[in-house]
Amino acid sequence: MSENKRKGDGRDGRDRSRRRFRPDGTPIWGQRQIDGPGVWVTCVKGKERQTVGELYEVFETLSTQLWPQEDTDAVGTPQDSDEEDGGADDLEKQIAKEVASMKRPRKETRFANCQTNTPCVVFISCKPPIDPVKLVTTHVQNVLDSGVTHTRFSQRLTPVSASCVANLPEIQTLCGRMLKKVLDEDPEKKFTYKIELRLRNHSTLKRDQLIPELAKVVPEGHTVSLENPELFILVEIFKSVCGVSVVKDYYKLHKFNVMEIAHARNARVVLEEDESRIVEKDCGSTTEPPPAATLKE
């Protein structure tokens, strides 16, 4: 009986291990710890795993375009020409090539899902040289231009340039460091800014306490604007982890909510098509009527 139990436990363990990976070897439910840089994503409840899968495809496509990887297949032993003498040597070389191709290391994935154990929220970490801000803004701009999200369950995307422990000194230091990178790009300009703070599953730090303290790390000369700021300091606190990024056009891009952007654009396109059809109908109704038939004498 104990042998059957051990066999059963081993089989269950193998099944659990097998379910953790996709057929191509990429992890399904990846890292256990949340660690930036990365992207926070809100999604439809109960569709967290599907959200991770669809975002893997979107992010991999975008990252290949923005940060192309070197082709490892091109590096290696040069291929033999067809003009060489045939025979056993050629066969051995062909076998050696096939064995080498099988032993070639698999292309490293640049994205990994981190467990949140929270419905409607997923976090996908990014590896260098991926810039989460550029990745998200590029995807959102593509959705704004085309009206196609390429996803079904993803809603709002929030980039995280770096993360730290959720305590006040660490958050202040991280905000100052992230803000300095953006301000150094145009040191002479004085920006308007706004701090966008979101707390999830966190009760230690309070909003009214945190925002004034974070404003202290902004250099003098830059002013707060709640209506139309040029810079947005995004601060996402989830449990004991805080993520920070500095972005532009946050309101213009619907707070990076791709589902809202697609719905708004598609509704506008439908409205414009309806209006054009009405105009065409009105223009057609103003045409002169055909001449009346003459009465027979």
PyMOL commands that set and color helices and strands:
alter all, ss='L'
color gray80, all
select helices_A, chain A and resi 2-19+48-66+72-74+88-103+132-146+168-183+207-215+254-256+258-285
alter helices_A, ss='H'
color red, helices_A
select strands_A, chain A and resi 38-43+111-114+121-126+154-160+162-165+192-200+223-224+231-238+241-247
alter strands_A, ss='S'
color yellow, strands_A
deselect
rebuild
show_as cartoon
